[in-house]
Amino acid sequence: MRKAALVLAALVLAGCGAQKKSPVIAHVLAAQAQHCTDGELVRLGSVRTAYAAAAPRGAVAFTRPGGAVVARFGQKNVNSYPTVFGVVGVVVRHDCKPRWYRVQLPRKPNGVTAFVRARALRVETVRTRIVVELSKRRLTLYRNAKPVLTATVAVGSPSTPTPTGRFYVNQRLVPADTGGPFGPGAIGISAFSTVLTGWVQGGPVAIHGTNQPWSIGHAVSNGCIRLPNATLLKVFRETLAGTPVIIRP
């Protein structure tokens, strides 16, 4: 995303944009047959259900439970959007209640995870998922593991490639100029360009619209994923904060 991203205005969240309260404890109990070991790390998430966490009072991320501090996050990020994490695991107590959550961080290096105290987060479920296949120039949006939208996209050029890996939606933004390079909206994800290190905010990657419709289907962007504006609006409406975004070669 270019410097123009700084003028994006955040949408208002209800919670962290997820659909309902997460049955995390129930998930753990089911996975462990109602028996938990204190300090056990249990993986969370599937192709049908993911977990997102809001940090209403900010959060401190640690390398491991009780370990060194990795980063500190305020209630909102640099774009004034509420801080959201993708949740991939939970460290439980002997009674199966969460003690820590293992979360994806919206920072470099891509894919980095850390641990945040459970009491600092509000965890909810997300039923949407986005898969981007770079070689096919294709984006597919899933809800409850079923494809609901498939579209052709523009991806990063050979010199500024779109990073691959598992990320999550960490902000949903509307540009001041909806006729500009981002079109009517941008879905920020927790990925960063691996080559544009001098860019504003470290070169964050987003799924957004475009004022260059000819670029769709080509490898021409600076790493972001472009959609036709009408399609972007459909994806924007469906994609909640915390939605997993899997980018494949």
C-alpha positions in Angstrom: 0.0 0.0 0.0 1.4 3.4 -0.9 1.6 6.5 1.2 -2.0 7.4 0.2 -3.1 4.6 2.6 -2.5 7.1 5.4 -5.6 9.0 4.5 -7.8 5.9 4.9 -10.6 6.2 7.5 -11.5 3.2 9.7 -14.9 1.7 9.8 -16.6 1.4 13.1 -16.5 -2.1 14.6 -19.1 -4.1 16.5 -16.8 -6.1 18.7 -14.0 -7.1 16.3 -16.4 -7.6 13.5 -17.0 -11.3 14.2 -20.4 -13.0 14.1 -20.8 -14.2 17.7 -19.0 -15.1 20.9 -16.4 -17.8 20.4 -17.1 -21.1 22.1 -13.4 -21.4 22.8 -13.8 -23.2 26.2 -16.3 -25.6 24.7 -13.8 -26.3 21.8 -11.1 -27.1 24.3 -13.3 -29.4 26.3 -14.4 -31.3 23.3 -10.8 -31.6 22.0 -9.5 -32.8 25.3 -12.5 -35.0 26.3 -13.1 -32.7 29.2 -9.6 -33.2 30.6 -6.9 -30.5 30.4 -3.3 -30.3 31.5 -2.3 -27.1 33.1 -0.1 -25.1 30.6 -1.1 -27.2 27.6 -1.2 -25.5 24.3 -4.2 -26.4 22.2 -4.5 -25.5 18.5 -7.6 -23.6 17.5 -9.2 -23.1 14.0 -10.3 -25.1 11.1 -11.3 -24.6 7.5 -14.8 -23.8 8.8 -14.1 -21.8 11.9 -11.4 -19.3 12.8 -11.0 -17.1 15.9 -10.3 -13.4 16.2 -9.5 -11.4 19.2 -10.1 -7.7 20.0 -7.9 -5.9 22.5 -10.2 -3.3 24.0 -7.6 -2.0 26.4 -4.5 -2.8 24.3 -2.3 -5.9 24.7 1.3 -7.0 25.4 2.6 -9.9 23.3 5.2 -12.3 24.7 7.6 -14.8 23.1 6.0 -17.5 25.3 3.8 -17.4 28.4 5.7 -15.4 30.9 8.6 -14.8 28.5 10.1 -11.7 26.9 8.0 -8.9 25.6 7.7 -9.0 21.8 5.5 -6.0 21.2 3.0 -3.7 22.8 -0.3 -2.8 21.1 -2.6 0.0 21.9 -6.4 -0.1 21.7 -6.1 1.1 18.1 -3.4 0.9 15.4 -1.7 3.6 13.4 -4.8 3.9 11.1 -7.1 4.4 14.2 -8.6 0.9 13.6 -9.2 -1.3 16.7 -6.4 -3.8 17.3 -7.3 -7.3 16.1 -5.4 -10.5 16.3 -5.9 -13.9 14.6 -6.0 -16.6 17.3 -4.3 -19.9 16.5 -4.0 -21.5 19.9 -4.9 -21.4 23.6 -2.9 -22.3 26.7 -5.3 -23.7 29.2 -5.5 -24.2 32.9 -6.2 -27.5 34.6 -9.9 -26.6 34.5 -9.7 -26.0 30.7 -10.2 -22.3 31.0 -7.9 -20.2 28.8 -4.8 -18.7 30.4 -3.0 -17.4 27.3 -3.8 -17.1 23.6 -1.3 -17.7 20.8 -2.0 -15.0 18.2 -0.8 -13.9 14.9 0.8 -10.5 15.0 0.3 -7.7 12.3 4.0 -7.0 12.1 7.2 -8.3 10.6 8.5 -10.9 10.0 5.5 -12.3 8.2 3.7 -15.1 10.0 5.1 -14.2 13.4 3.1 -15.4 16.4 3.2 -14.6 20.1 1.3 -15.1 23.3 -1.1 -12.7 24.9 -2.8 -13.1 28.3 -6.4 -14.3 27.9 -7.8 -11.6 30.1 -6.6 -8.9 27.7 -8.6 -10.3 24.8 -12.2 -10.7 23.7 -12.3 -13.7 21.4 -15.0 -14.3 18.8 -15.6 -16.7 15.9 -15.2 -15.9 12.2 -16.8 -18.1 9.6 -15.2 -16.5 6.5 -11.9 -17.4 4.8 -10.0 -16.0 1.8 -7.7 -18.0 -0.4 -5.5 -16.3 -3.0 -3.8 -18.4 -5.7 -1.1 -16.2 -7.2 -0.2 -18.3 -10.2 -3.9 -18.5 -11.2 -4.5 -14.8 -10.3 -7.6 -16.0 -8.4 -9.2 -15.1 -5.1 -11.9 -17.3 -3.5 -14.0 -16.2 -0.6 -15.4 -19.0 1.6 -18.1 -19.0 4.3 -18.6 -22.0 6.5 -16.0 -23.8 4.2 -18.1 -23.3 1.1 -17.0 -21.0 -1.7 -19.3 -18.0 -2.2 -17.3 -15.9 -4.5 -14.4 -16.4 -7.0 -12.7 -13.6 -8.8 -9.7 -12.8 -11.0 -7.2 -10.5 -9.3 -4.0 -8.5 -10.0 -1.0 -9.6 -7.9 2.5 -8.4 -7.2 5.0 -7.9 -10.0 8.1 -10.1 -10.2 10.1 -7.3 -8.6 7.5 -6.6 -5.9 5.9 -10.0 -5.3 2.9 -10.6 -3.1 4.1 -12.5 0.0 2.8 -16.0 0.5 1.7 -17.6 3.8 -1.2 -17.6 6.3 -2.3 -14.1 7.4 -5.5 -12.5 8.6 -7.6 -9.4 8.1 -6.5 -6.8 10.6 -8.4 -3.8 9.3 -11.2 -2.8 6.9 -10.7 0.7 5.6 -12.4 3.2 3.3 -10.2 5.7 1.4 -10.8 9.4 1.3 -10.8 9.2 -2.5 -12.9 6.2 -3.6 -11.8 6.9 -7.2 -8.2 6.6 -6.3 -5.7 3.7 -6.5 -7.5 1.7 -3.7 -10.9 2.0 -5.2 -13.9 2.0 -2.8 -12.2 0.1 0.0 -9.2 -1.8 1.3 -9.0 -5.0 3.4 -5.8 -4.7 5.2 -4.1 -8.0 6.1 -1.2 -8.9 8.5 1.3 -9.3 5.6 4.1 -7.0 4.6 6.1 -6.7 1.4 9.5 -8.4 1.8 11.2 -6.0 -0.6 9.6 -2.6 0.0 11.2 -2.1 3.4 11.4 1.7 3.2 7.7 2.2 2.6 5.2 3.9 4.9 4.2 1.5 7.8 6.7 -1.1 6.5 4.9 -1.9 3.2 1.7 -3.4 4.4 -0.3 -5.6 2.0 -4.0 -5.2 1.3 -6.8 -6.5 -0.9 -8.3 -3.5 -2.5 -10.1 -2.0 -5.5 -8.3 -0.1 -8.3 -8.6 2.8 -10.7 -6.6 0.7 -13.2 -9.1 -2.0 -14.2 -6.9 -3.1 -17.1 -4.4 -4.5 -14.4 -6.8 -7.2 -13.2 -5.4 -10.6 -14.2 -1.8 -9.4 -14.3 1.2 -9.4 -12.1 1.7 -5.6 -11.9 1.1 -4.4 -8.3 3.5 -3.5 -5.6 2.5 -6.6 -3.7 -1.2 -5.8 -3.0 -4.1 -7.8 -4.4 -6.4 -5.8 -6.6 -10.0 -6.6 -7.4 -12.5 -4.9 -9.8 -14.3 -2.3 -7.7 -17.7 -3.9 -7.9 -16.2 -7.3 -6.7 -14.2 -5.6 -4.0 -17.4 -4.2 -2.5 -18.9 -7.7 -2.3 -15.8 -9.1 -0.7 -15.6 -6.1 1.7 -19.2 -6.6 2.9 -18.5 -10.3 3.6 -15.0 -10.2 5.1 -14.8 -9.7 8.8 -11.9 -8.6 10.9 -10.0 -11.7 11.8 -10.8 -13.5 8.6 -7.9 -15.9 7.7 -6.2 -15.0 4.4 -4.2 -17.8 2.8 -1.9 -16.7 0.0 -0.5 -19.6 -2.1 2.1 -19.5 -4.9 
